Amino acid sequence: MPETLVCSTEGRVATITLDRPDSLNAVNGELGAELVSTVEMLEDNESIDVVGLRGRGDSFSSGYDLGELRDDIDGMSYDNFVRHMDAKRSLQALSRLVRDSSMVFVSAAKGYSLGAGFELAVIADICIAAEDAAFGFPETGVGLSITNGVTNLLPRSIGLHRAKLLTLTGEQISGAEAAEMGIVADAVPPDQLEDRVDEVIDRVLERAPTAVEETKRLLNVGNQASYEESLEREITAGLHLLRTEEYERAIREFFEE
């Protein structure tokens, strides 16, 4: 299987770079499967706390590789159907891994971030976009629908009507507009994107790792839980953190500064 991404580690940070620049990092079945196996590998590495997700070249990802659909022109065969389902399941498995991981995922969206590329960018815990990045969901134009949990995440971020506008019409928005709508965490001039992503990663690394892990979990669960359930989980997490060595060290360093 050809390599479709590059993964490197430095200290507590891993960087996953989508590496199909000739297709603007379009997502095919191999890339989906390789993303899952790479994140699973990183999850087993207890020294990694943050994962940066980037795209090689001028774009983050132009979306699902339309070359994967070419064989469907003459009709949907059983083998093609299974191949498409495997690709969708890989993307959904990735979404679950990112959500449930103790690691913090920070994505850098630039150039085209369309369809599956849009999905990959926004399932990260923190997405930083170039102001001129192009976001959109072209799926309905080729008879498909969105996946990767975005039908749950997107309406919660921007409201049902705006989510329908983007997904039903294929209308594209810029990175600056995505930030204004709350789809991404921040948008910066293109030449500042890498520095801003590195800054965010450094700030996460400055925090107590267990506290970051618990806060990520609380936010992800609390986004779908009742108010009372969130209060109970906050108490449980807060009491747990009070008994950690990380808390003792952090509070001591705070008052010694």
C-alpha positions as CSV (number, residue, x, y, z in Angstrom):
1,M,0.0,0.0,0.0
2,P,1.5,3.3,-1.0
3,E,2.2,5.8,1.8
4,T,-0.4,8.6,1.7
5,L,0.8,10.5,4.8
6,V,3.9,11.3,6.8
7,C,4.0,11.1,10.5
8,S,6.8,12.5,12.6
9,T,7.3,13.1,16.3
10,E,9.2,15.6,18.3
11,G,9.0,15.6,22.1
12,R,5.3,15.5,23.1
13,V,4.1,16.5,19.6
14,A,3.3,14.3,16.6
15,T,2.6,15.8,13.2
16,I,0.5,14.0,10.6
17,T,0.9,15.4,7.1
18,L,-1.5,14.4,4.3
19,D,0.9,13.6,1.5
20,R,-0.9,13.4,-1.8
21,P,0.0,16.9,-3.1
22,D,-0.6,15.9,-6.8
23,S,-4.3,15.4,-6.0
24,L,-4.4,18.3,-3.5
25,N,-4.3,15.7,-0.7
26,A,-7.6,14.2,-1.8
27,V,-8.9,11.5,0.5
28,N,-8.9,7.9,-0.9
29,G,-9.4,4.6,0.8
30,E,-5.7,4.2,1.5
31,L,-5.4,7.6,3.1
32,G,-8.5,6.9,5.3
33,A,-7.1,3.6,6.5
34,E,-3.6,5.0,7.1
35,L,-5.0,7.9,9.1
36,V,-6.8,5.4,11.4
37,S,-3.8,3.2,11.9
38,T,-1.5,6.2,12.5
39,V,-3.7,7.7,15.2
40,E,-4.0,4.2,16.8
41,M,-0.3,4.0,16.8
42,L,0.1,7.4,18.4
43,E,-2.5,6.5,21.0
44,D,-0.3,3.7,22.2
45,N,2.6,6.2,22.6
46,E,2.0,7.7,26.1
47,S,4.6,10.4,25.5
48,I,2.5,12.2,22.8
49,D,0.0,14.8,24.0
50,V,-0.7,16.9,20.9
51,V,-1.2,15.9,17.3
52,G,-0.9,18.5,14.5
53,L,-2.8,17.7,11.3
54,R,-1.5,19.3,8.1
55,G,-1.6,19.0,4.4
56,R,1.5,19.0,2.1
57,G,1.5,21.7,-0.6
58,D,-1.0,24.5,-1.1
59,S,-4.1,22.8,0.2
60,F,-5.2,20.9,3.3
61,S,-7.4,18.5,1.3
62,S,-9.6,18.9,-1.7
63,G,-12.0,16.2,-0.5
64,Y,-12.8,12.7,-1.4
65,D,-10.8,11.5,-4.4
66,L,-13.2,11.6,-7.3
67,G,-11.0,9.0,-9.0
68,E,-12.4,6.6,-6.5
69,L,-15.8,7.1,-8.1
70,R,-14.7,6.6,-11.8
71,D,-15.4,2.9,-11.7
72,D,-19.0,3.5,-10.7
73,I,-19.8,5.1,-14.2
74,D,-20.9,1.7,-15.5
75,G,-22.9,0.8,-12.4
76,M,-22.4,0.0,-8.8
77,S,-20.7,-3.3,-8.4
78,Y,-20.6,-5.2,-5.2
79,D,-16.8,-4.7,-4.9
80,N,-17.1,-1.0,-5.4
81,F,-19.9,-0.8,-2.9
82,V,-17.8,-2.5,-0.3
83,R,-14.8,-0.3,-1.1
84,H,-16.9,2.9,-0.6
85,M,-18.3,1.6,2.7
86,D,-14.9,0.7,4.0
87,A,-13.7,4.2,3.2
88,K,-16.6,5.8,5.0
89,R,-16.2,3.5,8.0
90,S,-12.5,4.4,8.1
91,L,-13.4,8.1,8.3
92,Q,-16.0,7.6,11.0
93,A,-13.5,5.4,12.9
94,L,-11.0,8.3,12.7
95,S,-13.7,10.7,14.1
96,R,-14.3,8.5,17.0
97,L,-10.6,8.1,17.7
98,V,-10.1,11.9,17.7
99,R,-13.1,12.5,19.9
100,D,-12.1,9.8,22.5
101,S,-8.4,10.3,22.4
102,S,-6.5,11.8,25.4
103,M,-4.4,13.7,22.8
104,V,-5.4,17.1,21.5
105,F,-5.6,17.4,17.7
106,V,-4.9,20.8,16.1
107,S,-5.5,21.1,12.3
108,A,-4.1,23.7,9.9
109,A,-6.6,24.4,7.1
110,K,-5.3,26.1,4.0
111,G,-6.2,26.3,0.3
112,Y,-9.0,23.8,-0.4
113,S,-10.6,22.2,2.6
114,L,-13.6,20.6,0.8
115,G,-15.8,17.7,1.5
116,A,-13.9,15.0,3.4
117,G,-11.1,17.6,3.8
118,F,-13.5,19.9,5.5
119,E,-14.6,17.0,7.7
120,L,-11.0,16.1,8.6
121,A,-10.2,19.7,9.5
122,V,-13.2,20.3,11.8
123,I,-13.2,17.0,13.7
124,A,-9.9,18.2,15.2
125,D,-10.2,19.7,18.7
126,I,-8.9,23.0,17.4
127,C,-8.9,24.0,13.8
128,I,-6.9,27.1,12.7
129,A,-7.6,28.3,9.1
130,A,-5.9,30.6,6.7
131,E,-8.3,33.5,6.0
132,D,-8.4,32.7,2.3
133,A,-8.9,28.9,2.7
134,A,-11.9,27.5,0.8
135,F,-14.4,25.4,2.8
136,G,-17.4,23.7,1.3
137,F,-19.3,20.4,1.0
138,P,-19.7,19.4,-2.7
139,E,-21.0,16.0,-1.9
140,T,-24.7,16.5,-2.9
141,G,-23.4,17.7,-6.4
142,V,-22.2,14.2,-7.1
143,G,-25.1,12.4,-5.4
144,L,-23.5,11.7,-2.1
145,S,-23.9,12.9,1.5
146,I,-21.5,14.1,4.2
147,T,-20.1,11.8,6.9
148,N,-17.5,11.7,9.7
149,G,-20.0,12.9,12.3
150,V,-20.3,16.3,10.7
151,T,-24.2,16.0,10.6
152,N,-23.9,16.1,14.4
153,L,-21.1,18.6,14.8
154,L,-21.9,21.2,12.2
155,P,-25.5,22.1,13.3
156,R,-24.2,22.3,16.9
157,S,-21.6,24.8,15.8
158,I,-23.5,27.0,13.4
159,G,-27.2,26.1,13.7
160,L,-29.4,23.9,11.6
161,H,-30.3,26.4,8.9
162,R,-26.7,27.4,8.2
163,A,-25.6,23.8,8.2
164,K,-28.3,23.1,5.6
165,L,-27.2,26.1,3.5
166,L,-23.6,24.7,3.3
167,T,-24.4,21.1,2.8
168,L,-27.5,21.2,0.5
169,T,-26.2,23.9,-1.8
170,G,-22.4,23.2,-1.9
171,E,-21.9,27.0,-1.2
172,Q,-18.2,27.7,-0.3
173,I,-17.0,30.0,2.4
174,S,-13.6,31.4,3.3
175,G,-11.5,30.6,6.3
176,A,-12.4,34.0,7.7
177,E,-16.1,33.3,7.3
178,A,-15.7,29.9,8.9
179,A,-14.1,31.5,11.9
180,E,-16.9,34.1,12.1
181,M,-19.5,31.3,12.0
182,G,-17.7,29.3,14.7
183,I,-16.8,26.4,12.4
184,V,-13.1,26.9,13.1
185,A,-11.4,28.3,16.2
186,D,-9.4,31.0,14.4
187,A,-8.5,32.4,11.0
188,V,-5.2,34.2,10.2
189,P,-3.4,35.5,7.2
190,P,-2.0,32.6,5.1
191,D,1.6,33.5,5.9
192,Q,0.9,33.4,9.6
193,L,-0.9,30.0,9.6
194,E,2.0,27.8,10.6
195,D,3.1,30.1,13.4
196,R,-0.4,30.4,14.8
197,V,-0.8,26.6,14.8
198,D,2.6,26.2,16.5
199,E,1.6,28.8,19.1
200,V,-1.6,27.0,19.9
201,I,0.2,23.7,20.2
202,D,2.8,25.3,22.6
203,R,0.1,26.7,24.7
204,V,-1.6,23.4,25.1
205,L,1.7,21.8,26.0
206,E,2.2,24.4,28.8
207,R,-0.9,23.1,30.5
208,A,-1.1,20.1,32.9
209,P,-1.7,17.1,30.6
210,T,-4.2,15.3,32.8
211,A,-6.2,18.6,33.2
212,V,-6.2,19.1,29.4
213,E,-7.4,15.5,28.9
214,E,-10.2,15.8,31.5
215,T,-11.3,19.2,30.1
216,K,-11.5,17.8,26.5
217,R,-13.5,14.9,27.7
218,L,-15.9,17.1,29.7
219,L,-16.5,19.4,26.8
220,N,-17.1,16.6,24.3
221,V,-19.5,14.8,26.6
222,G,-21.1,17.9,28.0
223,N,-21.9,19.1,24.5
224,Q,-24.4,16.3,24.3
225,A,-25.3,15.7,27.9
226,S,-28.0,17.4,30.1
227,Y,-27.0,20.3,32.3
228,E,-27.2,18.2,35.5
229,E,-25.2,15.4,34.0
230,S,-22.5,18.0,33.1
231,L,-22.4,19.3,36.6
232,E,-21.9,15.8,38.0
233,R,-19.1,15.0,35.6
234,E,-17.4,18.3,36.4
235,I,-17.4,17.5,40.1
236,T,-16.0,14.0,39.5
237,A,-13.2,15.3,37.2
238,G,-12.4,18.3,39.5
239,L,-12.0,16.1,42.6
240,H,-9.9,13.7,40.6
241,L,-7.6,16.5,39.5
242,L,-7.2,17.8,43.0
243,R,-5.5,14.5,43.9
244,T,-3.0,14.5,41.1
245,E,0.8,15.2,41.3
246,E,0.3,17.5,38.3
247,Y,-2.0,19.8,40.3
248,E,0.4,19.9,43.2
249,R,3.3,20.8,41.0
250,A,1.4,23.3,38.9
251,I,-0.1,25.2,41.9
252,R,3.4,25.3,43.6
253,E,5.0,26.7,40.4
254,F,2.2,29.2,40.0
255,F,2.8,30.7,43.5
256,E,6.5,30.5,43.3
257,E,6.7,32.7,40.1
